[in-house]
Amino acid sequence: MEYCNNYNWCKEIIKTSSKTGEYVEETFLTLAKNLLKRNLQKCKDCGTFFSIKLKFCSFCGEKIKMDVSPI
């Protein structure tokens, strides 16, 4: 827990139960949504999702304006 706080690794802790299965599915869905949000962007032209590392949409070829924000 201290490691997470020191490196701002996680913003929330969700307690789950492997015995009862409580909150397991919700936690998995939250994790998946966060991974997709961090790694994919939506093309404004064709509406498909592709890697944030690309400068052009891999489906329609539209050039993506890169938002450069200070870290």
C-alpha contacts under 8 A as a table, 3 or more apart, distances in Angstrom:
res1	aa1	res2	aa2	distance
1	M	4	C	5.22
1	M	5	N	6.48
2	E	5	N	5.11
2	E	6	N	6.08
3	Y	6	N	5.16
3	Y	7	Y	6.30
3	Y	9	W	7.77
4	C	7	Y	5.55
4	C	8	N	5.65
4	C	9	W	4.73
4	C	10	C	5.77
5	N	8	N	5.08
5	N	9	W	6.66
5	N	10	C	7.32
6	N	9	W	7.76
8	N	11	K	6.96
10	C	13	I	7.29
14	I	23	Y	7.79
14	I	27	T	6.82
15	K	23	Y	7.27
16	T	21	G	7.02
16	T	22	E	5.63
16	T	23	Y	5.16
16	T	24	V	5.64
16	T	27	T	7.76
17	S	20	T	5.52
17	S	21	G	5.16
17	S	22	E	5.18
17	S	23	Y	7.05
17	S	24	V	6.99
18	S	21	G	5.03
18	S	22	E	7.34
18	S	24	V	7.55
21	G	24	V	5.55
21	G	25	E	7.92
22	E	25	E	7.91
23	Y	26	E	5.21
23	Y	27	T	5.96
24	V	27	T	5.21
24	V	28	F	6.25
25	E	28	F	5.13
25	E	29	L	6.23
26	E	29	L	5.19
26	E	30	T	6.17
27	T	30	T	5.09
27	T	31	L	6.15
28	F	31	L	5.12
28	F	32	A	6.15
29	L	32	A	5.09
29	L	33	K	6.12
30	T	33	K	5.19
30	T	34	N	6.22
31	L	34	N	5.21
31	L	35	L	6.24
32	A	35	L	5.16
32	A	36	L	6.22
33	K	36	L	5.19
33	K	37	K	6.06
34	N	37	K	5.03
34	N	38	R	6.19
35	L	38	R	5.25
35	L	39	N	6.19
36	L	39	N	5.22
36	L	40	L	5.54
37	K	40	L	5.77
37	K	41	Q	7.43
39	N	51	S	5.86
39	N	52	I	5.65
40	L	49	F	5.97
40	L	50	F	5.24
40	L	51	S	4.63
40	L	52	I	5.09
41	Q	49	F	5.39
41	Q	50	F	5.61
41	Q	51	S	6.21
41	Q	52	I	5.40
42	K	47	G	5.83
42	K	48	T	5.58
42	K	49	F	4.40
42	K	50	F	6.56
43	C	46	C	5.74
43	C	47	G	4.90
43	C	48	T	5.55
43	C	49	F	6.25
43	C	50	F	7.60
43	C	57	C	6.36
43	C	62	E	7.70
43	C	64	I	7.43
44	K	47	G	5.57
45	D	60	C	7.83
45	D	62	E	6.91
46	C	59	F	7.91
46	C	60	C	6.61
48	T	59	F	7.40
50	F	54	L	7.69
50	F	57	C	6.68
50	F	58	S	6.69
51	S	54	L	5.78
52	I	55	K	7.79
54	L	57	C	7.04
54	L	58	S	7.85
55	K	63	K	6.04
55	K	64	I	5.43
55	K	65	K	7.60
55	K	66	M	7.35
56	F	61	G	5.42
56	F	62	E	5.45
56	F	63	K	4.40
56	F	64	I	5.52
57	C	60	C	5.74
57	C	61	G	4.76
57	C	62	E	5.26
57	C	63	K	6.48
57	C	64	I	6.92
58	S	61	G	5.78
